[in-house]
Amino acid sequence: MPKNKEDDYDLIDDEEYPEYGMFSSESFDYAAFFERIRTREGTAKDHEEFTIRAMQMFCLQVWSDKKPDKWLLNYFSNQFLRVLNGAEWCDELPLPWVPQTEIWTRAEKRGLDIFCYIENTKRANPNLKMDSLFWGAADKFKTSYETARDQYYKWKKKTEHQKQ
């Protein structure tokens, strides 16, 4: 039987596991963190850490006998419902060290990368001919001119379809 309430929890010791120290909650300003997220001023790192920080905040509120914030309960309820409907845990409650499910195959991602490279190059250099853009993409992605051209038009058709 634990001597006091704190003994009920097997918390991670930052000294024993320094790699988890970045998630120490003692001096972390949760209010400022979630305000940055809410106002869309959060950094990429903030967004990457969102779920783990929400989990920490939830645990700290429960362990201190406080009712968890309503937005936290709604967030986790929504994410759990998505998992119950078939989504992957790693996609709905992403953690920085757990890879998320890829939405495209390697071939599809490569085709999209080729398309984006050509579109971005075309925007930066509007006087370049498409022929030059295809050769540039073929060189950059170590593929043939024909593959670069085919992937460009394949993804162009997909993106134009999405605009309609």
Secondary structure per residue as TSV (DSSP state, phi and psi in degrees):
chain	resnum	aa	ss	phi	psi
A	1	M	-	360.0	128.6
A	2	P	-	-64.6	147.9
A	3	K	S	-74.6	-38.6
A	4	N	S	-142.5	173.8
A	5	K	G	-59.2	-37.2
A	6	E	G	-65.3	-25.9
A	7	D	G	-71.5	-12.0
A	8	D	G	-70.2	-18.1
A	9	Y	-	-114.4	133.4
A	10	D	-	-95.8	81.8
A	11	L	-	-79.7	151.8
A	12	I	-	-72.2	129.7
A	13	D	-	-87.5	116.3
A	14	D	T	-61.2	-30.3
A	15	E	T	-73.6	-36.8
A	16	E	T	-76.1	-33.6
A	17	Y	-	-126.2	77.0
A	18	P	G	-63.0	-23.4
A	19	E	G	-66.6	-18.9
A	20	Y	G	-94.0	-0.5
A	21	G	G	-59.5	-28.0
A	22	M	G	-63.1	-16.3
A	23	F	G	-106.1	19.1
A	24	S	-	-60.2	139.8
A	25	S	-	-107.1	-4.8
A	26	E	S	-62.0	-46.3
A	27	S	S	-112.4	11.3
A	28	F	-	-79.4	135.7
A	29	D	-	-94.0	89.5
A	30	Y	H	-63.7	-39.3
A	31	A	H	-60.3	-46.2
A	32	A	H	-66.1	-40.7
A	33	F	H	-60.1	-52.7
A	34	F	H	-71.4	-25.4
A	35	E	H	-68.3	-39.9
A	36	R	H	-61.6	-41.9
A	37	I	H	-65.4	-47.4
A	38	R	H	-60.4	-39.0
A	39	T	T	-90.7	7.9
A	40	R	T	62.5	30.7
A	41	E	-	-105.9	3.7
A	42	G	-	-69.1	148.6
A	43	T	-	-80.0	173.0
A	44	A	H	-60.7	-38.3
A	45	K	H	-64.7	-40.2
A	46	D	H	-58.2	-46.2
A	47	H	H	-67.1	-35.5
A	48	E	H	-64.6	-35.6
A	49	E	H	-91.2	1.0
A	50	F	H	-53.0	-52.2
A	51	T	H	-64.5	-43.3
A	52	I	H	-66.2	-36.5
A	53	R	H	-69.3	-37.2
A	54	A	H	-65.5	-40.2
A	55	M	H	-63.3	-43.8
A	56	Q	H	-60.0	-48.0
A	57	M	H	-61.0	-42.7
A	58	F	H	-58.5	-49.5
A	59	C	H	-62.1	-44.4
A	60	L	H	-62.0	-39.7
A	61	Q	H	-67.0	-42.2
A	62	V	H	-65.4	-45.7
A	63	W	H	-65.6	-26.1
A	64	S	T	-96.0	18.1
A	65	D	T	59.8	28.4
A	66	K	-	-99.2	149.4
A	67	K	-	-73.4	127.4
A	68	P	-	-59.4	146.7
A	69	D	-	-55.7	143.7
A	70	K	H	-58.4	-39.8
A	71	W	H	-64.5	-33.2
A	72	L	H	-66.1	-45.6
A	73	L	H	-62.0	-41.7
A	74	N	H	-64.6	-43.9
A	75	Y	H	-58.6	-53.1
A	76	F	H	-66.5	-36.1
A	77	S	H	-61.2	-45.2
A	78	N	H	-62.4	-43.2
A	79	Q	H	-67.6	-40.6
A	80	F	H	-63.7	-40.6
A	81	L	H	-61.9	-39.6
A	82	R	H	-62.8	-40.5
A	83	V	H	-64.9	-43.4
A	84	L	H	-62.1	-27.1
A	85	N	T	-87.4	5.8
A	86	G	T	114.5	-5.5
A	87	A	-	-72.5	161.6
A	88	E	-	-83.3	142.3
A	89	W	H	-55.1	-44.1
A	90	C	H	-66.4	-19.2
A	91	D	H	-89.8	-34.3
A	92	E	H	-90.2	-27.8
A	93	L	S	-128.6	68.8
A	94	P	-	-68.9	137.9
A	95	L	-	-117.5	146.8
A	96	P	T	-55.7	-29.5
A	97	W	T	-100.0	2.2
A	98	V	S	-111.0	119.6
A	99	P	-	-66.3	143.0
A	100	Q	-	-88.3	162.4
A	101	T	-	-67.0	132.0
A	102	E	-	-70.3	138.4
A	103	I	S	-92.1	-15.8
A	104	W	S	-126.5	155.0
A	105	T	-	-71.6	168.4
A	106	R	H	-59.0	-39.8
A	107	A	H	-65.3	-42.3
A	108	E	H	-65.1	-42.3
A	109	K	H	-63.0	-42.1
A	110	R	H	-63.4	-42.5
A	111	G	H	-61.7	-42.1
A	112	L	H	-65.8	-40.1
A	113	D	H	-60.9	-41.4
A	114	I	H	-62.9	-47.6
A	115	F	H	-57.8	-48.3
A	116	C	H	-63.5	-40.5
A	117	Y	H	-60.3	-46.7
A	118	I	H	-65.2	-45.7
A	119	E	H	-61.0	-45.1
A	120	N	H	-65.8	-39.7
A	121	T	H	-66.6	-39.7
A	122	K	H	-63.7	-40.7
A	123	R	H	-67.4	-38.2
A	124	A	H	-74.6	-27.4
A	125	N	-	-133.6	75.7
A	126	P	T	-63.5	-16.1
A	127	N	T	-87.6	-8.0
A	128	L	S	-70.0	141.7
A	129	K	-	-82.2	153.6
A	130	M	H	-58.5	-36.0
A	131	D	H	-55.9	-45.9
A	132	S	H	-65.7	-38.3
A	133	L	H	-64.5	-40.5
A	134	F	H	-65.2	-42.4
A	135	W	H	-64.2	-40.1
A	136	G	H	-62.9	-43.5
A	137	A	H	-66.4	-40.0
A	138	A	H	-60.1	-42.3
A	139	D	H	-67.1	-47.3
A	140	K	H	-63.3	-40.7
A	141	F	T	-98.6	9.9
A	142	K	T	51.5	53.5
A	143	T	-	-137.4	-178.0
A	144	S	-	-85.2	160.6
A	145	Y	H	-57.6	-42.8
A	146	E	H	-64.2	-40.9
A	147	T	H	-65.1	-43.6
A	148	A	H	-60.0	-46.1
A	149	R	H	-63.4	-46.9
A	150	D	H	-61.0	-45.1
A	151	Q	H	-65.5	-38.7
A	152	Y	H	-60.1	-51.3
A	153	Y	H	-70.0	-32.1
A	154	K	H	-62.1	-48.6
A	155	W	H	-75.3	-29.6
A	156	K	H	-63.8	-42.3
A	157	K	H	-63.5	-42.2
A	158	K	H	-64.0	-41.6
A	159	T	H	-74.3	-34.4
A	160	E	H	-67.8	-35.5
A	161	H	H	-63.4	-38.3
A	162	Q	H	-67.6	-29.6
A	163	K	H	-70.5	-26.4
A	164	Q	-	-80.5	360.0
